[in-house]
Amino acid sequence: MNSGEILLWMILPYVAVTTFAVGHWWRYRNDQFAWTSRSTQLLDGSVLGWASPAFHYGALAAIGGHVIGVCIPPSVTSGVGITEGFYRWFAGIAGGLAGLVTLVGFVGLVYRRATSDRVRRSTTRLDYVTYLLLTVLILLGVAMTLFHTLATSSPHEYRETIGVWWRSLFYFDPNVAAAQGAPLIYQLHAIIAWAFWGFFPFSRLVHAWSIPLQYLGRPYILYRRRYAAAPTKSR
């Protein structure tokens, strides 16, 4: 095992997790005023109305599929009666739809930021890094689903390679050989995903954790006049 393999498959995941956790803590303690999506809806909301929901809901579905796919080994699904063929088509179709919805929303957001002068001026260097990482991740994910899962009679079983490596990280005994047994596109997707999660705390994406749960139990807000209304003249 050479130094490059150790760096990518053993060190990078733990560095990314540590940066993800510590970065959020540091950002919350020292940069709360910037803990926001820095919304540009007031600058230009013409595309945002459909692109933002498509991207967010598609990304949530895709992340959920990833978690299920790499955390649940084939022995569990087969043990509950789910055949490999059914799992393949279900995961492929559901993942493909989630990926395409995410891609459509993301393209809309990028188009809006590129064509609106006011929105483009509010874009930071960190935003450009975020968009670059997301572009590569989404394109690789859609390509894997469409061309490696659905468009071939013998798709690669990533749960036996990338999934095994992913689960071995929790045991602090990374199975490098399992990760290297996956096709190059799967390896690139995994490596870039770790880079993305390590960068996450320092981007505007931290607003994903700002869920206003307190609003569920908060009483209604009543608006009253500060001064009494002027009496109306009767005819």
C-alpha positions in Angstrom: 0.0 0.0 0.0 1.6 3.3 -1.1 1.3 6.7 0.5 -1.4 7.9 -2.0 -3.7 5.0 -1.1 -3.2 5.7 2.6 -4.0 9.4 2.1 -7.1 8.9 0.0 -8.7 5.9 1.6 -7.6 6.0 5.2 -6.6 9.6 6.2 -9.0 11.7 4.0 -12.3 10.3 5.5 -11.2 11.0 9.1 -9.8 14.4 8.3 -13.1 15.3 6.5 -15.2 14.1 9.5 -13.0 16.0 11.9 -13.1 19.2 9.8 -16.9 18.8 9.4 -17.4 18.6 13.2 -14.8 21.1 14.4 -15.6 23.5 11.5 -19.2 23.7 12.5 -18.3 24.3 16.1 -15.8 27.1 15.2 -18.2 28.7 12.7 -21.1 28.8 15.2 -18.9 30.2 18.0 -17.1 32.8 15.9 -19.2 33.6 12.8 -22.9 33.4 13.8 -23.8 36.5 11.8 -22.7 34.7 8.6 -24.5 31.5 9.5 -27.0 32.0 6.8 -27.8 31.2 3.2 -27.3 34.9 2.3 -30.5 34.7 0.3 -30.7 36.6 -3.0 -34.4 36.2 -3.5 -35.0 39.9 -3.2 -32.4 40.5 -6.0 -33.9 38.0 -8.4 -36.6 35.5 -7.6 -37.7 34.5 -11.1 -35.8 31.2 -11.3 -35.4 30.6 -7.6 -39.1 29.7 -7.1 -38.7 26.3 -8.9 -34.9 25.7 -8.9 -34.4 25.9 -5.2 -37.1 23.4 -4.2 -36.0 21.0 -6.9 -32.4 21.1 -5.8 -33.2 20.8 -2.1 -35.7 18.0 -2.3 -33.7 16.1 -4.9 -30.5 16.4 -2.8 -32.3 15.2 0.3 -33.6 12.1 -1.5 -30.2 11.4 -3.0 -28.4 11.7 0.3 -31.0 9.3 1.9 -30.4 6.8 -0.9 -26.6 7.0 -0.4 -26.9 6.4 3.3 -29.2 3.4 2.8 -27.0 2.0 0.0 -23.6 2.1 1.8 -24.8 1.4 5.3 -27.0 -1.7 4.6 -25.1 -4.7 3.3 -26.6 -7.0 0.7 -27.0 -9.8 3.3 -29.6 -7.7 5.2 -31.8 -6.9 2.1 -31.7 -10.5 0.9 -32.5 -11.7 4.4 -35.8 -9.8 4.4 -36.7 -11.1 0.9 -35.5 -8.3 -1.3 -33.8 -9.8 -4.4 -30.8 -8.3 -5.9 -32.6 -7.6 -9.2 -35.5 -5.8 -7.4 -33.0 -3.7 -5.3 -31.0 -2.8 -8.4 -34.0 -1.5 -10.3 -35.7 0.2 -7.3 -32.4 1.9 -6.3 -31.6 2.8 -9.9 -34.9 4.3 -10.8 -35.4 6.1 -7.4 -31.8 7.3 -7.4 -32.0 8.3 -11.1 -35.1 10.4 -10.5 -33.6 12.0 -7.4 -30.3 12.8 -9.3 -32.1 14.3 -12.3 -34.3 16.5 -10.1 -31.2 17.6 -8.2 -29.4 18.3 -11.5 -32.3 20.3 -13.0 -32.6 22.4 -9.8 -28.8 22.9 -9.7 -28.6 23.9 -13.3 -31.4 26.5 -12.7 -29.5 27.9 -9.7 -26.2 28.1 -11.6 -28.0 29.7 -14.6 -29.6 32.3 -12.3 -26.3 33.1 -10.7 -24.5 33.4 -14.0 -27.1 35.5 -15.8 -28.3 37.8 -13.1 -25.8 40.6 -12.6 -27.0 41.5 -9.1 -26.9 37.9 -7.9 -23.5 37.3 -9.5 -22.0 40.3 -7.6 -23.0 38.7 -4.3 -21.2 35.5 -5.2 -18.1 34.8 -3.1 -15.0 32.7 -3.8 -16.3 30.1 -1.4 -19.5 29.9 -3.4 -17.5 29.1 -6.5 -15.7 26.2 -4.7 -19.1 24.9 -3.5 -20.6 25.0 -7.0 -17.6 23.3 -8.5 -17.7 20.4 -6.0 -21.4 20.0 -6.3 -21.2 20.0 -10.1 -18.7 17.2 -10.1 -20.6 15.2 -7.5 -24.0 15.5 -9.2 -22.6 14.6 -12.6 -20.7 11.6 -11.4 -23.7 10.4 -9.4 -26.1 10.7 -12.3 -23.6 9.0 -14.7 -23.2 6.1 -12.2 -26.9 5.6 -11.9 -27.8 5.9 -15.6 -24.8 4.1 -17.2 -23.5 1.7 -14.5 -26.8 0.7 -12.7 -29.6 0.9 -15.3 -28.0 0.7 -18.7 -26.0 -2.5 -18.3 -27.0 -6.2 -17.7 -24.2 -6.7 -15.1 -24.0 -3.5 -13.1 -21.2 -3.0 -10.5 -22.4 -4.0 -7.0 -21.0 -1.0 -5.1 -22.3 -2.4 -1.8 -19.6 -5.0 -2.0 -16.8 -2.5 -2.6 -17.5 1.1 -1.7 -20.1 0.0 0.8 -17.7 -2.4 2.5 -15.0 0.3 2.7 -17.5 2.9 4.1 -18.7 0.5 6.8 -15.1 -0.4 7.7 -14.4 3.3 8.5 -16.7 3.0 11.6 -14.5 0.1 12.9 -11.4 2.3 12.4 -10.0 -0.4 10.1 -10.5 1.0 6.6 -10.7 -1.8 3.9 -8.7 -0.1 1.2 -8.8 -3.2 -1.0 -12.6 -3.0 -1.1 -12.6 0.6 -2.2 -10.0 0.0 -4.9 -12.1 -2.9 -6.3 -14.7 -0.3 -7.5 -14.6 1.3 -10.9 -12.8 4.6 -11.2 -16.0 6.7 -11.4 -17.1 5.3 -8.0 -13.7 6.0 -6.4 -13.8 9.6 -7.7 -17.3 10.1 -6.4 -16.3 8.9 -2.9 -13.1 11.0 -2.8 -14.8 14.2 -3.9 -17.7 13.6 -1.6 -15.3 13.6 1.4 -13.7 16.8 0.1 -17.2 18.3 -0.1 -18.2 17.4 3.4 -14.9 18.7 4.8 -15.5 22.1 3.0 -19.2 22.1 4.1 -18.9 24.0 7.4 -17.2 27.0 5.7 -19.8 27.5 3.0 -23.3 29.0 3.0 -24.7 25.5 3.1 -24.5 25.6 6.9 -28.0 27.1 6.8 -29.3 23.5 6.3 -28.9 23.0 10.1 -30.9 26.2 11.0 -34.3 24.4 11.2 -36.7 26.7 13.0 -38.2 24.0 15.2 -39.1 26.5 17.9 -41.7 27.9 15.5 -43.8 24.7 15.9 -44.6 25.5 19.6 -44.5 29.3 19.4 -47.7 31.2 19.9 -49.2 33.2 17.1 -47.8 36.7 16.6 -50.4 39.5 17.0 -49.8 42.8 15.3 -51.3 45.8 17.0 -51.2 49.5 16.1 -48.7 51.4 18.2 -51.0 54.4 18.2 -54.7 54.5 18.2 -56.3 54.8 14.8 -57.5 58.2 13.9 -61.3 58.5 14.2 -63.2 58.5 11.0 -65.5 61.4 10.2 -69.2 60.6 10.0 -71.3 62.2 7.4 
